[in-house]
């Protein structure tokens, strides 16, 4: 009887170990721990679910989390990320909270966001009426313009 119990215990233990080691495919958005995960760039807690961003290294699957698309764009540049053109970037749809491809999203530029860049992402089906839609390349350009203006203000230029 003891041997039978030992075999059952070892079977359950080994199944648990092997199932726990199952790898997620690279590229999927990771689970967020709201109010605990920290923005990779500014180190603020990520709490606003409408503007969260994840950047995934396509070679090893490492996930970097951000509180605002502005932080994500600047981080890619400041850290001189060699894989930035191949990065997988997820952003939450500001209406539904679902993860969408940031490079395919449509953006508005009049939101109050955690780092005051003002960009909210939407899928084609959720973008608000009477708003001008912008693409990802426009957002990148505008983030750098905003950051330059902010730096000049700080310096008193």
N, C-alpha and C positions, 0 to 999 in steps of 0.2 A: 504494500500500500504506500509506503514512504517513497519507493522508487517511482511509482505511478504519479504521485503528487509532484515529485521533483521534475519529471518529464513534462508534465503539464505546465509547471512554473517556468521551466526553461523555454518551452515553445512560445508561451505568451511573452516572455521577456525578449526573446530574439525577434519575434514579430514586431514588437514595439520599437526595438532599436532600428530595424530595417525600414519600417514605415516612417519613423522619425527622420531618417536620413534622406528621404525623398527630396530631390532638388526641384525647386521651381524653375521653369524656363526663364532664361535671361530676357528681360524686357518688360515684365509685368510690373505694374505699380505695386509697391510694398504697402503693408498695412501702416497707417499713421497712428501715432499715439498722441492725440491732440493734447495740448498744454504740457507735454513732456518732451516731444521731439524738438530739437533746436535747429534753427536755421543755420546752415553751413557757413554762410557769409557773415551775418550780423549777430548770430548767437542768441537771438530772441526766441522764446518759446513759440511754436507754431500752434496758434489757436483759432485763427480765422479760416474756416473750412471753405470759403468761397474763392480763395486766392492761393492755395497751397500748390507747390510745384515739387516734382521729383525729377532728378536727372540721374540716368542710369548709364554707367560705363558699359558699353556694348561688348567689351572683351572679357570682363570678369564678373559683371552683374552687380557691382557695388552701387548702392543707392545713396544719393545725396539729397537732402530735403531742404526746402526753402519756404519762407513765409510770403514771398512776393516774387512775381516774374522778374522784377528789376534786380533783386538779389541774385537770382539764378543766372541771368544774362551777364551781370558784372562779375560774378564768381568765375564763370567759364573763361572770361578774358583775364582777370587779375591773376588767376592761378595758372594761366598759360596751359590749359588742358589740351594735350595733344590730340585727343579723340573728340574734341568739341563738335566737329562737323558730323560725326557719326553718333553723337550722344542721343539716347532715347529720352525724350522729355515729355513728362505727363503734367497736366495742370487740371485743377478741378473746374468743372463747368460751374460758373457762378450762379446758375439757376438751379441745377439739379444736384450739384455736389459730386457728380460722377467724374471719374478720371477720363480725360480726353487727350488726344495727341496734340501737344502744344504747337507743333509745327503746322498742323492742319486747322487749328482753332481759328475762330474769328474773334476779334477783340474790340471792346469799346474802351474809350479813354477818359471816362468821367466818373470813375468809382473812387471811393475812399478806401484805399488799400493799406495794409500794414506798414509799408515803407514809403507810402505816398507817391508811388509811381503812377497810380490811377488806372491801371489796365486790368480789365476783367475778361476772362475767356469764356467763349460759348461755342457750342456745336452749331452747325447751320440751322438746326431745328429750334434752338433755344435763344438765339440772339434777339434781344428786344427790338420791337418795331420802333421806327423813328430814331434809330441810332446808326451812325456811320460805322461800318465794319472795317477793321484793319487786319492785315495779315501779320504773320510772325516776323517777317523781315522788317516791316514798318516798326513793330514794337522794339526790335533790337536797336534800330537807329534812334528811336525816340528815347530809349533808356539811356543811351550814351549822351544824348543832348541834355536830358534832365540832370544826369550826374555831373556833367560839365558845369551847368548853371549853378547847381548846388555847391560845387567846389569853389566856384568864383564868389558866391555869396559868403561862404565861410571865410575866405581869404580877404573879403572886403573889396574885391575888384569891381 
